């Protein structure tokens, strides 16, 4: 039995913790692991990101107190499985000191290092994530961009494990009846809804001659999209698959900056798992996930977005064909059934070096 201390950033409401860690625990327990999950930030903090009541300083201080107590007990375990870093915004020396003495596997699904590089605290924290990567037994990176940074930082072992989908949860979804209005869907958090402004001109142009409806799940419709037929829906884990299944087309527009290049295309994969075609900016993992003209389209300019939207809106058979290919892409390359054995091997190897 391998005893693992799991230091996630969030509880289950946090997508990165749920998808990169928590969804694997039942499978890994059958492989001989036991897990003690100690999140840093609770669900109240995540709700604040969705527009809920703000979390006070006292709650944050308590969260750090809980994390420090968990780290003090780290030697009771065989390995630590860490999300991003143990003590965000605290000095590098304290982070490393609290992780000493036990092998740890650290996971990244975002370019977290850029947050510190572009902050006024960068003289103190700019290389913190590099240090965490360098000391780790293994860095698990969600895509090539993150893996490249880990290698540059001097990480001993780097494994690319993309963000994946439990495809069984997306089986037997209801088939929407034919509709004259094509539903274009986006899912995310309010913090990321600004990406929709990237394609506002394309949506407005298409809406002028094509009957489309934009469904925004998890965030308000940005003001830049005023005048485009649209509706906002709240997000919940229980309802998200049903919301996605109502899409005819899924979209993932992004800016092309270093932060976005570290993204792992999870929301895109969700739509594809539901058998829907997608349109995405050619940035980060989107380029690996989308096979242009096969399971979706990559679009950069307003003209490319407009053309892709019109083509899919006008051709239900094309949507069905591309959607089936999208589903196969997830089954063949981005499923939990493929990733879980790899994570089990990574954790076992790290624990063996205690």
C-alpha angles and dihedrals in degrees: 000000000000115000113211129192105211113203105188124176094229144017120251096296090065107090097210093052094043095048102035096041123001099051089060099052099089091050093046093048087062087056092060103271129131119199135207105192115203112176120197099213124036132223092268089065092051091048088055088060088057092053099276126136113306118255115242130231092253091059091051092049090051089051091055090047090055091048093051091050090051091051092050088060095047094112089068089072136068096227140358119230106201133191110219098310139344101232113026117209093008121115121282095239092057092048093051094043091055091051098047122117100033132066115252136193113211123200130206128187094161135045091257092164091068092061091064094040092057096045132093087244091060094111087064102029105023093104099032097106090047088057092048089051093047095052095043120102089225135005113211108203126192095216145002095272093058092042091053091055091049091054091048088052090056099253112176097219126017123186125183111219111167122217106270142197132232093233093190088072089060098053124111095017116171115265111234114232117245111282133186089222117072113218115220111195137200126178127192145095128297090254089064101040090096088078088074088069087068090071100031092110091051094047091048092050093048093045088058093067106013131059104241135154123202115216114196113194119196100010143053117266106265117246090240087071095057110140095028113109102255145147134198124220129189118246125237131159090237095053105033097091092050090050091050092048088060090062120099091191130017122212135198112181117181140175115245102241132124092264094055092046087067095056119115103214095239096149090049091051091051091058092045092050087057089058097254128136118242141209117205143169111258093246132121119331091351088083092058095042101046119066100200111240093003110069097001144322135281110217130183110163129051088252092053092049092047093049093048093048093049094047094052095041091052097047120053091177090056089050091051093048095047091043091056090051090048090054091049090051091057094044093049101041114009109043130120089235088067099041101044096068090049092052090047090054092047093051093045092051092050093047091051090063095059 
